[in-house]
Every structure is written in C-alpha cells, then in structure tokens.
Amino acid sequence: MNEQSMNRSLKNRHLQMISLGGIIGSCYFLGAGYAIEQAGPAIILSYLFGGAIVLCVMLCLAELAVAKPISGSFVTYARENISSTWACGVGWAYWLNWMAYVPSEMIAAGIIMNNFVPAVSQLWWAILFGLLVTVINLFHVDNFGESEFWLSIIKIAALVGFCGVAGLIVCGLVGDQGYLGAKVLLSQGGFAPQGYWPIVLTMVIILVNFQGTEIIGLAAGECKDPAKSIPIAVRNVSWRVIALYIIPITLLLSIMPWDKASLKESVFAAALAEYGFDGLASAIAFVVLVAGVSCANSGLYGGARALHALARMDMAPAFLGKLNKNGMPQNSIIVSVCACWAVIVFYTFNPDSTLYTYLLAVSGFTGAMAWISICWSQYNFRRRLIAEGKEDTLKYKTPFFPYVTHFGIWSQVFCLAVIAFTPNLRQTLYAGVPMLVVPMLCYRWRKHQKSLVQTKTQVAMAHKS
C-alpha cells in the first residue's frame, strides 16, 4: 500500500502524549534510585544535559518530519540522506531495542499486579498486559492515541501531585519537620558528594530513560496536520521532559537524603512514606503499573512502525509492509508482539539469563544510533537544500543550524565513548554493535546476490539475442 493509505487520525494532543508515554515508564519511577545513588544531588545536572540533547534531536526531527511526514520516518530519512545500508542497520537495531524494552515494562507491571493478586503469577499478568497493548495497537490509530493520552495524563498527574506534596514538605507546611529549604538536598556531602565524573556516567544512563521522544517522528505519517502539530509537539515535549524529570527529582532530593535512594523500591514512594504519606506511597504502585503499560504501548507502536518502514524499503519481509482496513500495519504489530511474548516467556524461565541482560543493556546504544541518525539525516538534508537553493521552501527550520545539529551528534558520540571506556557499561556495545552491524552485512550480501542474479539474467538475454 502507499504511505498515503495510512490513517491520519492522530491529533496534536495524541502526538504529544505518545512520545511522553515512551519516556515515562516504570523504569523512571523504579530506576531513578540507581542514578541518584551514583551521583547524589548532582544528578540534576545530568538531567539538564540530557534534556539539552533531547531538545537538539527533536529540533532536527521536526524539520525532517514537517518536510516529509511519513510513518517510520527516521528509518526512511536515513535511507534518503545517509545510505540504505545504514538505514537497515539502524532500523533493525531500533526494532530489537523495543522488543527487549517493552517486555521489561510488561514484566514490571506483572510483578506489581502479582503483589496485589498473588494467586495469579507475574507471567500471566505480563501476558495479559501484552494482549491489552496488542488490542489497543491493532484498533484504529485514533483509539490508540486516545488510550495513550489518558495513560500519560495519569502519569503526569501523579508527578504533579508528588511535586505539590513535596513542595509543601519543603516549605514546612506539612509535617512537623519545619522548613527544609536546601537543608536535606545539601546535607550529605554537598551538591556533588561523589564528584563530577558520575554526572557524565549517569547522563549516559539517563539518556536511555529519554528514549521514546523520537516516536513523534514515527507517528508523523498518521498525524492530521503535521506541519502544525509536529513543531508544537516538539516544543512541548522538550520542556515537559525537563519539567517532569528535573522538578520532581529536585524536590525528591529536597525531602529525602540521596544516600537513602536504592533500587529496592520506588524512591518516590519511599520519600512519601518517610513523612507519613503511606496512602500516597501505595498509590505510586498503581502509577508505576500505568507507566509500565503506557511505555509498552508506545514502544510497541514505535517498534511496529519501524518494522513496517523496513518492509516497505525491502529491508524486511514484504508481508510486514501491508496495512489492514483501518490503515494499521497489522502484520508488523503482530510479529512485534510475538517477539515481546517470546522474550517474556524466555525471561520467566531464565530470570538470571545473561542474554536477557545484554538485550536490555543495548537500549543506550541503539537509542543513540537512532538519535545520531536523525541529526545526521537533518544535516545532510539541509546541506543539500542549501546547495540547490531551496532552503526557503522549508516550512520549519531547525534553529541555529548547524550548531544545534553538531551538538546533537557529537554529544552522543561522546556518550558512546564514555560507554566504551567504562567497564560496567561496556557490555552495551558487546550486544549493541552486532545488532547494528549484522543487519547491515545481511543487507549488503542480499543486495550483492540480487546484483549477481540481474547480471546473469542480462548476460543470458544478450546471448539469446
């Protein structure tokens, strides 16, 4: 089918919440403790730097998506502005990334529900949530957008509510601790108790949390008015990413000493429980559940669109490029869901498996490759338009070109270098590089084989004539 056959039913509010759904998952609520434990209050700077990188990538994506709003966008942009081989590698790595990450969200949701209803195992809960996101993704795209909108609203409301309660605690308006100010924030060794190098290390980890914002581009082909909606979504998502991460984390560190943070429980729940808000702390469990389902929902959406784009470019089996009567890439969605279920079952029977750990670890690498690809594509795209004298035809331009683009690329190259020289993070490359390179080699081999067949056919026809 033509790209035009995809249903353009996503509204502006859907577009914004779909990307937020991908970045505010259960890992944010449960995993923030690890980042805080590593860097202390200086983690705020890590979130700021990470937010700056997100903003640059989104500005580059906006220019491309407005100029050419198509589903599976950054894979197509890579083929047109970099090379088809690179597009194949990045597209498959991106899909595999979500196929590892989405099950982790389903498993997290299953663990939470198992705590509420112990009689039902976490595997069955995980499969139930898998079925739920499958049904949502297979329905009309505006139904998917509407479900993600409300799931994201719950997460945002929870974070806003936490900020309100934490703010009251800091000001001494709630509880008997009195006015706290920056007393707790700076009490255990100052602002950077672990030094400043952990800021860099945690920024690399935090960028994994931010991945999902690029889903705005993947949804461009199903957006009603991309020229208007995408720039608005980019601006709003960028400041919301900063606000929904930095403000809650700052207030969290203002009411709970950083050295009490851990991975054993949600630091948000622990902080509220410490001041006697046990009911609100219990509610965090429900929010983490919603966050897990929402993130899995958005991740499946993004992964399926990337797989659909690969199929349309002859980089994946052709049947994956077909759309159903609702204009949805049904086959890509079903294959993606099956892959997620396979990982869930595998993890259930092998919970300590090194392979699963490696799969989950590649999020940082494959996400960085996707973001570098977006910035690189935008750089080549704009340079070509400038050379052709067509720059003024752009409806939206990335501001401060090429500085924003260069920052987006080289800051992530720096992060990858940090990963390479950090033993605890290096396993990301061991798993991630093959996921990028193997599809590229397969694509080149397949292309070479096709070329040989064409050459033999032409020679045979020449002999006959």
C-alpha positions, -999 to 999 in steps of 0.1 A, spaced: 0 0 0 10 36 -4 21 56 25 -10 77 19 -31 47 29 -21 51 65 -49 67 85 -40 103 95 -62 104 126 -37 114 154 -45 147 169 -19 172 183 -27 162 219 -23 125 209 11 131 193 25 148 224 13 121 248 25 92 226 61 104 229 57 111 267 43 76 270 76 62 257 98 81 281 79 80 314 79 43 320 81 21 352 119 24 349 117 61 357 97 55 389 117 24 399 151 31 385 157 68 395 171 55 427 201 40 409 210 72 392 206 92 424 227 67 443 256 71 418 257 109 415 238 124 445 221 158 440 244 164 411 220 141 391 200 173 385 228 184 361 228 150 344 190 155 337 197 191 324 224 180 300 203 150 289 174 174 283 195 196 262 205 167 239 168 157 236 159 192 226 186 192 198 175 159 185 138 169 185 145 202 167 163 182 140 135 157 137 109 184 135 125 198 103 125 164 86 91 154 98 74 186 86 92 184 53 83 148 48 57 134 73 58 97 68 54 67 91 86 51 101 102 84 95 138 84 107 145 50 90 133 65 57 152 97 64 184 77 70 180 59 36 174 91 17 200 113 34 227 88 46 226 54 30 202 24 26 227 2 44 229 25 74 191 28 74 187 -10 75 211 -14 104 196 15 125 160 3 117 166 -33 128 186 -22 159 158 2 169 132 -26 165 152 -51 185 157 -24 212 120 -20 217 115 -58 216 138 -60 246 125 -30 264 87 -35 260 88 -69 277 107 -54 306 78 -30 312 53 -58 309 72 -79 334 75 -49 358 37 -45 355 32 -82 361 54 -81 393 33 -52 406 0 -70 399 13 -102 414 19 -82 447 -18 -72 446 -31 -106 435 -6 -133 445 -28 -161 432 -20 -151 396 16 -154 386 36 -125 371 39 -144 338 1 -144 333 -2 -108 342 26 -99 318 8 -118 290 -25 -101 299 -9 -67 296 7 -79 263 -27 -88 250 -40 -54 261 -14 -34 243 -18 -56 212 -56 -49 210 -50 -12 215 -24 -11 188 -45 -31 163 -75 -9 166 -80 24 147 -50 47 153 -70 74 170 -82 48 196 -46 41 203 -38 78 205 -67 83 229 -57 55 252 -21 67 253 -33 102 260 -52 92 292 -25 68 304 0 96 301 -23 120 318 -24 97 349 14 97 350 17 134 347 -10 139 373 10 116 397 42 136 391 24 169 396 8 156 427 41 144 441 56 178 434 28 195 452 31 174 483 69 175 483 68 213 479 46 216 509 70 194 529 100 215 518 82 247 529 73 232 562 35 235 556 30 197 560 45 176 588 65 186 619 99 188 604 97 226 598 111 245 569 136 223 550 148 245 521 180 231 507 189 215 541 183 179 530 195 185 495 230 195 505 233 178 539 251 146 529 283 158 513 271 188 494 258 190 458 283 166 443 293 141 471 306 115 446 325 140 425 317 153 390 326 123 368 294 104 379 274 133 363 287 121 330 282 84 337 246 89 349 238 112 319 246 82 297 221 61 317 195 89 318 195 92 280 181 56 280 151 70 300 146 98 275 145 74 245 110 74 231 107 110 222 116 101 186 83 83 184 69 117 173 86 112 140 74 77 136 38 89 141 42 117 116 25 96 88 -6 92 109 -9 128 121 -37 151 109 -17 183 103 20 175 107 32 210 96 13 225 126 13 196 151 49 184 150 67 217 158 42 222 187 47 187 199 85 190 198 84 223 218 60 209 244 76 175 247 111 191 252 101 213 281 78 187 296 107 162 296 128 187 315 99 197 338 87 161 345 122 149 353 141 178 368 115 194 391 103 161 407 139 148 411 149 182 427 120 181 451 126 144 458 162 152 468 150 181 489 129 158 512 149 126 512 187 123 516 203 110 484 221 82 502 188 65 511 180 60 474 181 25 461 166 1 436 148 -19 463 117 3 459 104 35 442 123 64 456 91 85 452 71 60 473 99 58 499 101 96 502 64 100 508 63 71 533 91 87 553 68 117 560 37 95 569 20 96 535 16 58 533 -16 60 513 1 81 486 31 58 487 8 29 479 -8 49 450 27 51 435 25 14 428 -6 19 407 11 48 388 41 25 382 17 -1 368 1 25 345 36 38 335 46 3 325 16 -4 304 18 31 288 55 27 279 49 -8 265 20 7 245 41 35 230 72 12 225 51 -14 206 37 14 184 72 27 176 87 -7 170 59 -18 147 62 14 126 99 10 123 94 -26 111 67 -16 87 91 11 72 119 -15 68 95 -38 49 84 -10 26 120 -4 17 127 -41 10 148 -45 42 123 -69 58 98 -95 46 72 -78 23 42 -91 42 52 -68 71 46 -37 50 9 -44 45 -18 -24 62 -52 -36 74 -86 -20 67 -80 5 94 -47 17 79 -27 0 106 5 -21 100 -12 -52 114 14 -78 104 42 -57 119 23 -53 151 16 -90 154 52 -100 147 64 -74 172 40 -86 199 51 -122 193 87 -112 197 78 -95 230 59 -125 243 89 -148 234 112 -126 255 87 -126 284 85 -164 284 123 -167 280 128 -144 309 103 -162 331 121 -195 327 156 -179 328 153 -149 351 191 -147 356 199 -151 320 229 -131 308 213 -129 273 183 -110 286 206 -87 305 225 -80 273 193 -74 253 181 -48 279 216 -32 280 215 -22 243 189 5 249 216 31 253 235 21 222 206 16 198 188 47 211 220 68 205 223 53 170 187 63 162 192 99 175 226 103 157 209 91 126 181 118 130 207 146 134 229 133 106 200 130 82 189 165 90 224 179 85 227 162 50 191 172 41 196 209 49 231 210 32 215 196 1 187 221 1 212 249 6 233 237 -23 201 235 -45 190 270 -34 158 255 -19 163 263 18 135 288 18 109 261 8 111 246 43 80 252 64 100 246 96 138 251 101 159 238 129 172 269 146 209 278 149 219 253 121 244 237 120 254 242 157 223 225 172 228 196 148 265 192 156 258 193 193 232 166 189 256 144 171 288 149 189 274 149 224 260 114 218 293 103 202 309 114 235 284 94 254 292 63 234 330 69 240 322 70 277 304 37 274 333 22 256 358 32 283 336 23 313 338 -14 322 304 -15 338 287 -1 307 308 -17 280 285 -47 277 261 -24 260 285 -23 230 290 -61 230 253 -66 224 245 -34 205 272 -33 178 262 -67 164 226 -57 164 236 -27 142 262 -44 120 247 -78 113 216 -64 96 238 -41 75 260 -70 64 229 -91 56 215 -63 36 248 -58 16 250 -95 10 214 -97 -2 219 -67 -25 251 -83 -39 232 -115 -46 204 -96 -64 230 -78 -85 246 -111 -95 213 -126 -105 205 -95 -126 239 -96 -142 235 -133 -151 200 -126 -165 213 -98 -187 242 -119 -200 218 -148 -207 194 -124 -226 224 -110 -245 235 -145 -257 199 -153 -268 197 -121 -289 
